Amino acid sequence: MELSQTIASLSGSIRMEKGCRRCDFCQSIEDENRLFLLEEWDTQENLMTHLKSEHFRVLRGAMNLLREPYEMTFHTVFYPAGMEAI
């Protein structure tokens, strides 16, 4: 519950960071203990700045309190020239 409250309170601030396109916090409908935080960044530079930010430090600190290990996955997406609008 505390982790959910921490993430929910941070998500608005994260959305305001330079380059943040998306910050969605979700809970699985099949397992209430599965939480997902989806962030999308416009450039790798802005993502790296976020990963060094106070917001991310607080988030990681909260996640370290979990009983089970957490998974963090990064996906890189690029758009070939002319494909940006699709």
Protein Blocks (a to p, Z undefined) as FASTA:
>chain_A
ZZmmmmmmmmmmmmmpghiabdcddddfklmkbccdddddfbfklmmmmmmmmklmmmmm
mmmmpmbdcddddddddddehilmZZ
